[in-house]
Amino acid sequence: MTIDNLGPEPLEKDFTWETLKNNLLKHKSMPVKVAIMDQKVVSGVGNIYSNEACFNARLDPRKKVNELKDSNFKKLHQGIIKALKEGISHGGSTR
């Protein structure tokens, strides 16, 4: 995968909930947790941070993308940002 194929960086301004929604909807039948780990959807979210993001958003990670409402996409957007910022502040998830 080249850098041109990567999704938006979650801590940058261009990472909006609408961008997340549009990218996730390319994987409608996929569970949310799996879809947000696709680096074309959003870059830098792996297994641990996808779990944390779903927890922060109060979303069942097994829920299918096509079952999400706008309010879920907004909460997931904030959940991803929170998970990454907390990870950074603690020196990463694998210390």
Biopython code that builds the backbone (N, CA, C, O; Angstrom):
import numpy as np
from Bio.PDB.StructureBuilder import StructureBuilder

atoms = [
    (1, "MET", "N", (0.856, -1.176, 0.000)),
    (1, "MET", "CA", (0.000, 0.000, 0.000)),
    (1, "MET", "C", (0.898, 1.233, 0.000)),
    (1, "MET", "O", (1.847, 1.327, 0.778)),
    (2, "THR", "N", (0.588, 2.159, -0.868)),
    (2, "THR", "CA", (1.349, 3.406, -0.902)),
    (2, "THR", "C", (0.684, 4.435, -0.003)),
    (2, "THR", "O", (-0.473, 4.285, 0.391)),
    (3, "ILE", "N", (1.417, 5.454, 0.305)),
    (3, "ILE", "CA", (0.898, 6.507, 1.179)),
    (3, "ILE", "C", (-0.306, 7.215, 0.548)),
    (3, "ILE", "O", (-1.156, 7.754, 1.256)),
    (4, "ASP", "N", (-0.372, 7.211, -0.782)),
    (4, "ASP", "CA", (-1.508, 7.839, -1.478)),
    (4, "ASP", "C", (-2.806, 7.072, -1.257)),
    (4, "ASP", "O", (-3.890, 7.633, -1.422)),
    (5, "ASN", "N", (-2.711, 5.806, -0.888)),
    (5, "ASN", "CA", (-3.899, 4.971, -0.676)),
    (5, "ASN", "C", (-4.416, 5.013, 0.752)),
    (5, "ASN", "O", (-5.460, 4.435, 1.052)),
    (6, "LEU", "N", (-3.694, 5.693, 1.635)),
    (6, "LEU", "CA", (-4.091, 5.729, 3.035)),
    (6, "LEU", "C", (-5.261, 6.683, 3.260)),
    (6, "LEU", "O", (-5.395, 7.705, 2.588)),
    (7, "GLY", "N", (-6.091, 6.321, 4.215)),
    (7, "GLY", "CA", (-7.192, 7.191, 4.614)),
    (7, "GLY", "C", (-6.666, 8.369, 5.407)),
    (7, "GLY", "O", (-5.461, 8.496, 5.622)),
    (8, "PRO", "N", (-7.569, 9.227, 5.839)),
    (8, "PRO", "CA", (-7.150, 10.421, 6.580)),
    (8, "PRO", "C", (-6.515, 10.074, 7.923)),
    (8, "PRO", "O", (-6.835, 9.060, 8.543)),
    (9, "GLU", "N", (-5.627, 10.926, 8.339)),
    (9, "GLU", "CA", (-4.991, 10.820, 9.654)),
    (9, "GLU", "C", (-5.988, 11.357, 10.674)),
    (9, "GLU", "O", (-6.433, 12.498, 10.548)),
    (10, "PRO", "N", (-6.348, 10.567, 11.678)),
    (10, "PRO", "CA", (-7.415, 10.945, 12.606)),
    (10, "PRO", "C", (-7.166, 12.203, 13.431)),
    (10, "PRO", "O", (-8.117, 12.794, 13.942)),
    (11, "LEU", "N", (-5.933, 12.618, 13.572)),
    (11, "LEU", "CA", (-5.665, 13.799, 14.386)),
    (11, "LEU", "C", (-5.451, 15.056, 13.546)),
    (11, "LEU", "O", (-5.016, 16.087, 14.059)),
    (12, "GLU", "N", (-5.757, 14.965, 12.261)),
    (12, "GLU", "CA", (-5.654, 16.119, 11.358)),
    (12, "GLU", "C", (-7.035, 16.739, 11.130)),
    (12, "GLU", "O", (-8.059, 16.096, 11.360)),
    (13, "LYS", "N", (-7.051, 17.983, 10.681)),
    (13, "LYS", "CA", (-8.312, 18.724, 10.478)),
    (13, "LYS", "C", (-9.234, 18.086, 9.447)),
    (13, "LYS", "O", (-10.455, 18.181, 9.568)),
    (14, "ASP", "N", (-8.663, 17.436, 8.432)),
    (14, "ASP", "CA", (-9.508, 16.892, 7.363)),
    (14, "ASP", "C", (-10.207, 15.599, 7.759)),
    (14, "ASP", "O", (-10.942, 15.025, 6.954)),
    (15, "PHE", "N", (-9.992, 15.134, 8.976)),
    (15, "PHE", "CA", (-10.693, 13.949, 9.476)),
    (15, "PHE", "C", (-11.977, 14.410, 10.161)),
    (15, "PHE", "O", (-11.985, 14.760, 11.341)),
    (16, "THR", "N", (-13.059, 14.399, 9.387)),
    (16, "THR", "CA", (-14.358, 14.804, 9.916)),
    (16, "THR", "C", (-15.231, 13.562, 10.063)),
    (16, "THR", "O", (-14.916, 12.504, 9.518)),
    (17, "TRP", "N", (-16.313, 13.697, 10.792)),
    (17, "TRP", "CA", (-17.205, 12.540, 10.932)),
    (17, "TRP", "C", (-17.819, 12.184, 9.581)),
    (17, "TRP", "O", (-18.109, 11.017, 9.319)),
    (18, "GLU", "N", (-18.017, 13.191, 8.716)),
    (18, "GLU", "CA", (-18.571, 12.925, 7.389)),
    (18, "GLU", "C", (-17.593, 12.125, 6.528)),
    (18, "GLU", "O", (-17.998, 11.226, 5.790)),
    (19, "THR", "N", (-16.306, 12.457, 6.628)),
    (19, "THR", "CA", (-15.285, 11.709, 5.900)),
    (19, "THR", "C", (-15.241, 10.266, 6.396)),
    (19, "THR", "O", (-15.174, 9.326, 5.603)),
    (20, "LEU", "N", (-15.280, 10.105, 7.709)),
    (20, "LEU", "CA", (-15.302, 8.767, 8.285)),
    (20, "LEU", "C", (-16.515, 7.996, 7.786)),
    (20, "LEU", "O", (-16.390, 6.841, 7.379)),
    (21, "LYS", "N", (-17.673, 8.613, 7.812)),
    (21, "LYS", "CA", (-18.903, 7.966, 7.351)),
    (21, "LYS", "C", (-18.778, 7.533, 5.893)),
    (21, "LYS", "O", (-19.064, 6.383, 5.559)),
    (22, "ASN", "N", (-18.357, 8.439, 5.036)),
    (22, "ASN", "CA", (-18.232, 8.119, 3.610)),
    (22, "ASN", "C", (-17.257, 6.967, 3.373)),
    (22, "ASN", "O", (-17.511, 6.093, 2.544)),
    (23, "ASN", "N", (-16.146, 6.970, 4.098)),
    (23, "ASN", "CA", (-15.164, 5.895, 3.933)),
    (23, "ASN", "C", (-15.688, 4.571, 4.484)),
    (23, "ASN", "O", (-15.489, 3.518, 3.876)),
    (24, "LEU", "N", (-16.352, 4.626, 5.627)),
    (24, "LEU", "CA", (-16.895, 3.399, 6.209)),
    (24, "LEU", "C", (-17.999, 2.789, 5.348)),
    (24, "LEU", "O", (-18.125, 1.567, 5.271)),
    (25, "LEU", "N", (-18.782, 3.624, 4.712)),
    (25, "LEU", "CA", (-19.889, 3.117, 3.897)),
    (25, "LEU", "C", (-19.427, 2.342, 2.667)),
    (25, "LEU", "O", (-20.248, 1.753, 1.964)),
    (26, "LYS", "N", (-18.138, 2.334, 2.403)),
    (26, "LYS", "CA", (-17.588, 1.485, 1.347)),
    (26, "LYS", "C", (-17.515, 0.034, 1.812)),
    (26, "LYS", "O", (-17.248, -0.872, 1.023)),
    (27, "HIS", "N", (-17.757, -0.171, 3.109)),
    (27, "HIS", "CA", (-17.719, -1.504, 3.728)),
    (27, "HIS", "C", (-19.024, -1.750, 4.484)),
    (27, "HIS", "O", (-18.993, -2.125, 5.656)),
    (28, "LYS", "N", (-20.152, -1.548, 3.842)),
    (28, "LYS", "CA", (-21.466, -1.570, 4.489)),
    (28, "LYS", "C", (-21.764, -2.828, 5.290)),
    (28, "LYS", "O", (-22.348, -2.741, 6.370)),
    (29, "SER", "N", (-21.381, -3.980, 4.795)),
    (29, "SER", "CA", (-21.748, -5.229, 5.465)),
    (29, "SER", "C", (-20.691, -5.701, 6.464)),
    (29, "SER", "O", (-20.825, -6.779, 7.044)),
    (30, "MET", "N", (-19.670, -4.922, 6.661)),
    (30, "MET", "CA", (-18.569, -5.289, 7.542)),
    (30, "MET", "C", (-18.832, -4.810, 8.971)),
    (30, "MET", "O", (-19.455, -3.765, 9.158)),
    (31, "PRO", "N", (-18.375, -5.543, 9.972)),
    (31, "PRO", "CA", (-18.469, -5.043, 11.348)),
    (31, "PRO", "C", (-17.649, -3.754, 11.506)),
    (31, "PRO", "O", (-16.592, -3.596, 10.895)),
    (32, "VAL", "N", (-18.150, -2.854, 12.325)),
    (32, "VAL", "CA", (-17.496, -1.556, 12.520)),
    (32, "VAL", "C", (-16.032, -1.718, 12.910)),
    (32, "VAL", "O", (-15.164, -1.056, 12.340)),
    (33, "LYS", "N", (-15.752, -2.575, 13.859)),
    (33, "LYS", "CA", (-14.379, -2.759, 14.333)),
    (33, "LYS", "C", (-13.431, -3.121, 13.199)),
    (33, "LYS", "O", (-12.330, -2.579, 13.104)),
    (34, "VAL", "N", (-13.856, -4.027, 12.354)),
    (34, "VAL", "CA", (-13.020, -4.475, 11.236)),
    (34, "VAL", "C", (-12.870, -3.355, 10.214)),
    (34, "VAL", "O", (-11.776, -3.132, 9.695)),
    (35, "ALA", "N", (-13.944, -2.661, 9.925)),
    (35, "ALA", "CA", (-13.916, -1.603, 8.905)),
    (35, "ALA", "C", (-12.991, -0.455, 9.289)),
    (35, "ALA", "O", (-12.289, 0.079, 8.430)),
    (36, "ILE", "N", (-12.976, -0.063, 10.567)),
    (36, "ILE", "CA", (-12.109, 1.067, 10.927)),
    (36, "ILE", "C", (-10.638, 0.684, 10.988)),
    (36, "ILE", "O", (-9.778, 1.559, 11.086)),
    (37, "MET", "N", (-10.332, -0.616, 10.932)),
    (37, "MET", "CA", (-8.935, -1.032, 10.861)),
    (37, "MET", "C", (-8.404, -0.994, 9.429)),
    (37, "MET", "O", (-7.197, -1.111, 9.217)),
    (38, "ASP", "N", (-9.290, -0.832, 8.443)),
    (38, "ASP", "CA", (-8.856, -0.708, 7.048)),
    (38, "ASP", "C", (-8.136, 0.631, 6.908)),
    (38, "ASP", "O", (-8.736, 1.684, 7.121)),
    (39, "GLN", "N", (-6.881, 0.595, 6.559)),
    (39, "GLN", "CA", (-6.066, 1.808, 6.484)),
    (39, "GLN", "C", (-6.508, 2.760, 5.370)),
    (39, "GLN", "O", (-6.066, 3.908, 5.330)),
    (40, "LYS", "N", (-7.371, 2.298, 4.473)),
    (40, "LYS", "CA", (-7.940, 3.184, 3.453)),
    (40, "LYS", "C", (-9.092, 3.993, 4.033)),
    (40, "LYS", "O", (-9.430, 5.054, 3.508)),
    (41, "VAL", "N", (-9.695, 3.503, 5.110)),
    (41, "VAL", "CA", (-10.801, 4.197, 5.777)),
    (41, "VAL", "C", (-10.246, 5.294, 6.667)),
    (41, "VAL", "O", (-10.650, 6.453, 6.566)),
    (42, "VAL", "N", (-9.331, 4.928, 7.525)),
    (42, "VAL", "CA", (-8.674, 5.859, 8.444)),
    (42, "VAL", "C", (-7.308, 5.263, 8.769)),
    (42, "VAL", "O", (-7.207, 4.071, 9.059)),
    (43, "SER", "N", (-6.278, 6.064, 8.724)),
    (43, "SER", "CA", (-4.941, 5.513, 8.953)),
    (43, "SER", "C", (-4.583, 5.502, 10.437)),
    (43, "SER", "O", (-4.986, 6.379, 11.201)),
    (44, "GLY", "N", (-3.824, 4.496, 10.817)),
    (44, "GLY", "CA", (-3.292, 4.428, 12.163)),
    (44, "GLY", "C", (-4.151, 3.742, 13.196)),
    (44, "GLY", "O", (-3.788, 3.715, 14.371)),
    (45, "VAL", "N", (-5.284, 3.185, 12.796)),
    (45, "VAL", "CA", (-6.154, 2.510, 13.753)),
    (45, "VAL", "C", (-6.005, 1.000, 13.555)),
    (45, "VAL", "O", (-6.391, 0.449, 12.524)),
    (46, "GLY", "N", (-5.441, 0.357, 14.563)),
    (46, "GLY", "CA", (-5.275, -1.084, 14.532)),
    (46, "GLY", "C", (-6.236, -1.761, 15.491)),
    (46, "GLY", "O", (-7.249, -1.183, 15.885)),
    (47, "ASN", "N", (-5.916, -2.974, 15.856)),
    (47, "ASN", "CA", (-6.795, -3.790, 16.676)),
    (47, "ASN", "C", (-7.129, -3.150, 18.029)),
    (47, "ASN", "O", (-8.299, -3.044, 18.396)),
    (48, "ILE", "N", (-6.121, -2.734, 18.750)),
    (48, "ILE", "CA", (-6.355, -2.181, 20.092)),
    (48, "ILE", "C", (-7.135, -0.877, 20.017)),
    (48, "ILE", "O", (-8.107, -0.692, 20.749)),
    (49, "TYR", "N", (-6.716, 0.034, 19.132)),
    (49, "TYR", "CA", (-7.398, 1.327, 19.050)),
    (49, "TYR", "C", (-8.803, 1.204, 18.477)),
    (49, "TYR", "O", (-9.672, 2.011, 18.807)),
    (50, "SER", "N", (-9.042, 0.215, 17.627)),
    (50, "SER", "CA", (-10.408, 0.022, 17.130)),
    (50, "SER", "C", (-11.323, -0.438, 18.261)),
    (50, "SER", "O", (-12.479, -0.022, 18.332)),
    (51, "ASN", "N", (-10.814, -1.290, 19.142)),
    (51, "ASN", "CA", (-11.586, -1.699, 20.317)),
    (51, "ASN", "C", (-11.885, -0.502, 21.209)),
    (51, "ASN", "O", (-13.023, -0.309, 21.638)),
    (52, "GLU", "N", (-10.870, 0.292, 21.485)),
    (52, "GLU", "CA", (-11.034, 1.467, 22.342)),
    (52, "GLU", "C", (-12.004, 2.472, 21.724)),
    (52, "GLU", "O", (-12.832, 3.053, 22.426)),
    (53, "ALA", "N", (-11.901, 2.675, 20.415)),
    (53, "ALA", "CA", (-12.785, 3.621, 19.730)),
    (53, "ALA", "C", (-14.239, 3.182, 19.835)),
    (53, "ALA", "O", (-15.118, 4.000, 20.106)),
    (54, "CYS", "N", (-14.493, 1.906, 19.622)),
    (54, "CYS", "CA", (-15.859, 1.389, 19.739)),
    (54, "CYS", "C", (-16.357, 1.519, 21.176)),
    (54, "CYS", "O", (-17.511, 1.883, 21.402)),
    (55, "PHE", "N", (-15.502, 1.227, 22.140)),
    (55, "PHE", "CA", (-15.878, 1.371, 23.543)),
    (55, "PHE", "C", (-16.217, 2.827, 23.851)),
    (55, "PHE", "O", (-17.240, 3.112, 24.472)),
    (56, "ASN", "N", (-15.353, 3.748, 23.415)),
    (56, "ASN", "CA", (-15.584, 5.179, 23.650)),
    (56, "ASN", "C", (-16.898, 5.640, 23.029)),
    (56, "ASN", "O", (-17.591, 6.489, 23.591)),
    (57, "ALA", "N", (-17.237, 5.081, 21.872)),
    (57, "ALA", "CA", (-18.460, 5.463, 21.157)),
    (57, "ALA", "C", (-19.684, 4.698, 21.650)),
    (57, "ALA", "O", (-20.803, 4.947, 21.200)),
    (58, "ARG", "N", (-19.468, 3.775, 22.571)),
    (58, "ARG", "CA", (-20.546, 2.923, 23.088)),
    (58, "ARG", "C", (-21.218, 2.138, 21.967)),
    (58, "ARG", "O", (-22.441, 2.004, 21.920)),
    (59, "LEU", "N", (-20.378, 1.622, 21.061)),
    (59, "LEU", "CA", (-20.853, 0.837, 19.921)),
    (59, "LEU", "C", (-20.402, -0.609, 20.063)),
    (59, "LEU", "O", (-19.256, -0.877, 20.426)),
    (60, "ASP", "N", (-21.295, -1.527, 19.779)),
    (60, "ASP", "CA", (-20.917, -2.930, 19.706)),
    (60, "ASP", "C", (-20.003, -3.078, 18.495)),
    (60, "ASP", "O", (-20.427, -2.782, 17.378)),
    (61, "PRO", "N", (-18.766, -3.525, 18.680)),
    (61, "PRO", "CA", (-17.830, -3.621, 17.553)),
    (61, "PRO", "C", (-18.282, -4.577, 16.458)),
    (61, "PRO", "O", (-17.765, -4.532, 15.341)),
    (62, "ARG", "N", (-19.241, -5.438, 16.769)),
    (62, "ARG", "CA", (-19.762, -6.395, 15.776)),
    (62, "ARG", "C", (-20.876, -5.802, 14.926)),
    (62, "ARG", "O", (-21.298, -6.419, 13.948)),
    (63, "LYS", "N", (-21.360, -4.620, 15.282)),
    (63, "LYS", "CA", (-22.447, -3.980, 14.539)),
    (63, "LYS", "C", (-21.982, -3.678, 13.114)),
    (63, "LYS", "O", (-20.858, -3.221, 12.903)),
    (64, "LYS", "N", (-22.837, -3.932, 12.161)),
    (64, "LYS", "CA", (-22.504, -3.692, 10.752)),
    (64, "LYS", "C", (-22.540, -2.188, 10.447)),
    (64, "LYS", "O", (-23.351, -1.446, 11.002)),
    (65, "VAL", "N", (-21.660, -1.766, 9.569)),
    (65, "VAL", "CA", (-21.565, -0.358, 9.196)),
    (65, "VAL", "C", (-22.906, 0.177, 8.696)),
    (65, "VAL", "O", (-23.284, 1.303, 9.022)),
    (66, "ASN", "N", (-23.628, -0.622, 7.907)),
    (66, "ASN", "CA", (-24.892, -0.133, 7.337)),
    (66, "ASN", "C", (-25.997, 0.017, 8.379)),
    (66, "ASN", "O", (-27.074, 0.519, 8.055)),
    (67, "GLU", "N", (-25.759, -0.403, 9.613)),
    (67, "GLU", "CA", (-26.727, -0.242, 10.692)),
    (67, "GLU", "C", (-26.508, 1.044, 11.486)),
    (67, "GLU", "O", (-27.304, 1.378, 12.363)),
    (68, "LEU", "N", (-25.438, 1.756, 11.179)),
    (68, "LEU", "CA", (-25.101, 2.960, 11.937)),
    (68, "LEU", "C", (-25.929, 4.160, 11.491)),
    (68, "LEU", "O", (-26.260, 4.306, 10.315)),
    (69, "LYS", "N", (-26.249, 5.001, 12.444)),
    (69, "LYS", "CA", (-26.929, 6.272, 12.185)),
    (69, "LYS", "C", (-25.884, 7.375, 12.251)),
    (69, "LYS", "O", (-24.761, 7.150, 12.703)),
    (70, "ASP", "N", (-26.255, 8.569, 11.798)),
    (70, "ASP", "CA", (-25.305, 9.680, 11.845)),
    (70, "ASP", "C", (-24.768, 9.899, 13.253)),
    (70, "ASP", "O", (-23.589, 10.207, 13.423)),
    (71, "SER", "N", (-25.613, 9.746, 14.254)),
    (71, "SER", "CA", (-25.151, 9.940, 15.633)),
    (71, "SER", "C", (-24.067, 8.924, 15.995)),
    (71, "SER", "O", (-23.145, 9.244, 16.745)),
    (72, "ASN", "N", (-24.171, 7.707, 15.468)),
    (72, "ASN", "CA", (-23.137, 6.693, 15.706)),
    (72, "ASN", "C", (-21.823, 7.065, 15.030)),
    (72, "ASN", "O", (-20.750, 6.914, 15.614)),
    (73, "PHE", "N", (-21.918, 7.556, 13.787)),
    (73, "PHE", "CA", (-20.697, 7.967, 13.077)),
    (73, "PHE", "C", (-20.016, 9.110, 13.828)),
    (73, "PHE", "O", (-18.790, 9.137, 13.934)),
    (74, "LYS", "N", (-20.797, 10.046, 14.345)),
    (74, "LYS", "CA", (-20.228, 11.168, 15.107)),
    (74, "LYS", "C", (-19.539, 10.678, 16.368)),
    (74, "LYS", "O", (-18.436, 11.120, 16.687)),
    (75, "LYS", "N", (-20.188, 9.761, 17.092)),
    (75, "LYS", "CA", (-19.596, 9.219, 18.322)),
    (75, "LYS", "C", (-18.348, 8.392, 18.009)),
    (75, "LYS", "O", (-17.364, 8.447, 18.747)),
    (76, "LEU", "N", (-18.386, 7.637, 16.929)),
    (76, "LEU", "CA", (-17.224, 6.839, 16.544)),
    (76, "LEU", "C", (-16.057, 7.743, 16.161)),
    (76, "LEU", "O", (-14.912, 7.474, 16.526)),
    (77, "HIS", "N", (-16.343, 8.796, 15.437)),
    (77, "HIS", "CA", (-15.325, 9.785, 15.069)),
    (77, "HIS", "C", (-14.626, 10.305, 16.319)),
    (77, "HIS", "O", (-13.398, 10.317, 16.395)),
    (78, "GLN", "N", (-15.414, 10.733, 17.292)),
    (78, "GLN", "CA", (-14.843, 11.241, 18.538)),
    (78, "GLN", "C", (-14.143, 10.127, 19.319)),
    (78, "GLN", "O", (-13.122, 10.363, 19.965)),
    (79, "GLY", "N", (-14.699, 8.912, 19.258)),
    (79, "GLY", "CA", (-14.098, 7.778, 19.947)),
    (79, "GLY", "C", (-12.723, 7.420, 19.410)),
    (79, "GLY", "O", (-11.831, 7.058, 20.177)),
    (80, "ILE", "N", (-12.546, 7.517, 18.101)),
    (80, "ILE", "CA", (-11.247, 7.244, 17.480)),
    (80, "ILE", "C", (-10.234, 8.285, 17.945)),
    (80, "ILE", "O", (-9.124, 7.942, 18.354)),
    (81, "ILE", "N", (-10.619, 9.546, 17.881)),
    (81, "ILE", "CA", (-9.718, 10.625, 18.284)),
    (81, "ILE", "C", (-9.325, 10.463, 19.753)),
    (81, "ILE", "O", (-8.149, 10.579, 20.098)),
    (82, "LYS", "N", (-10.296, 10.198, 20.608)),
    (82, "LYS", "CA", (-10.031, 10.029, 22.035)),
    (82, "LYS", "C", (-9.081, 8.854, 22.281)),
    (82, "LYS", "O", (-8.132, 8.970, 23.057)),
    (83, "ALA", "N", (-9.339, 7.727, 21.621)),
    (83, "ALA", "CA", (-8.491, 6.542, 21.812)),
    (83, "ALA", "C", (-7.044, 6.828, 21.417)),
    (83, "ALA", "O", (-6.116, 6.436, 22.125)),
    (84, "LEU", "N", (-6.855, 7.504, 20.300)),
    (84, "LEU", "CA", (-5.492, 7.802, 19.848)),
    (84, "LEU", "C", (-4.807, 8.822, 20.742)),
    (84, "LEU", "O", (-3.628, 8.667, 21.061)),
    (85, "LYS", "N", (-5.522, 9.859, 21.149)),
    (85, "LYS", "CA", (-4.920, 10.867, 22.030)),
    (85, "LYS", "C", (-4.541, 10.256, 23.377)),
    (85, "LYS", "O", (-3.478, 10.557, 23.919)),
    (86, "GLU", "N", (-5.401, 9.404, 23.914)),
    (86, "GLU", "CA", (-5.078, 8.740, 25.181)),
    (86, "GLU", "C", (-3.878, 7.809, 25.015)),
    (86, "GLU", "O", (-3.010, 7.739, 25.885)),
    (87, "GLY", "N", (-3.840, 7.101, 23.895)),
    (87, "GLY", "CA", (-2.693, 6.234, 23.627)),
    (87, "GLY", "C", (-1.400, 7.007, 23.557)),
    (87, "GLY", "O", (-0.389, 6.588, 24.120)),
    (88, "ILE", "N", (-1.425, 8.128, 22.873)),
    (88, "ILE", "CA", (-0.233, 8.980, 22.754)),
    (88, "ILE", "C", (0.196, 9.504, 24.122)),
    (88, "ILE", "O", (1.379, 9.497, 24.460)),
    (89, "SER", "N", (-0.786, 9.960, 24.905)),
    (89, "SER", "CA", (-0.452, 10.523, 26.218)),
    (89, "SER", "C", (0.134, 9.482, 27.173)),
    (89, "SER", "O", (0.833, 9.831, 28.124)),
    (90, "HIS", "N", (-0.153, 8.209, 26.918)),
    (90, "HIS", "CA", (0.387, 7.139, 27.756)),
    (90, "HIS", "C", (1.560, 6.426, 27.100)),
    (90, "HIS", "O", (1.997, 5.380, 27.581)),
    (91, "GLY", "N", (2.070, 6.979, 26.011)),
    (91, "GLY", "CA", (3.240, 6.397, 25.365)),
    (91, "GLY", "C", (2.944, 5.197, 24.490)),
    (91, "GLY", "O", (3.839, 4.397, 24.220)),
    (92, "GLY", "N", (1.707, 5.055, 24.041)),
    (92, "GLY", "CA", (1.356, 3.949, 23.151)),
    (92, "GLY", "C", (0.646, 2.829, 23.893)),
    (92, "GLY", "O", (0.566, 2.827, 25.121)),
    (93, "SER", "N", (0.138, 1.888, 23.134)),
    (93, "SER", "CA", (-0.666, 0.812, 23.724)),
    (93, "SER", "C", (0.148, -0.437, 24.051)),
    (93, "SER", "O", (-0.366, -1.342, 24.708)),
    (94, "THR", "N", (1.400, -0.510, 23.612)),
    (94, "THR", "CA", (2.165, -1.744, 23.781)),
    (94, "THR", "C", (3.372, -1.559, 24.685)),
    (94, "THR", "O", (4.374, -2.258, 24.532)),
    (95, "ARG", "N", (3.289, -0.642, 25.608)),
    (95, "ARG", "CA", (4.425, -0.385, 26.509)),
    (95, "ARG", "C", (4.596, -1.482, 27.502)),
    (95, "ARG", "O", (5.502, -1.427, 28.333)),
]
sb = StructureBuilder()
sb.init_structure("model")
sb.init_model(0)
sb.init_chain("A")
sb.init_seg("    ")
for serial, (resi, resn, name, xyz) in enumerate(atoms, 1):
    if name == "N":
        sb.init_residue(resn, " ", resi, " ")
    sb.init_atom(name, np.array(xyz, "f"), 0.0, 1.0, " ", f" {name:<3s}", serial, name[0])
structure = sb.get_structure()
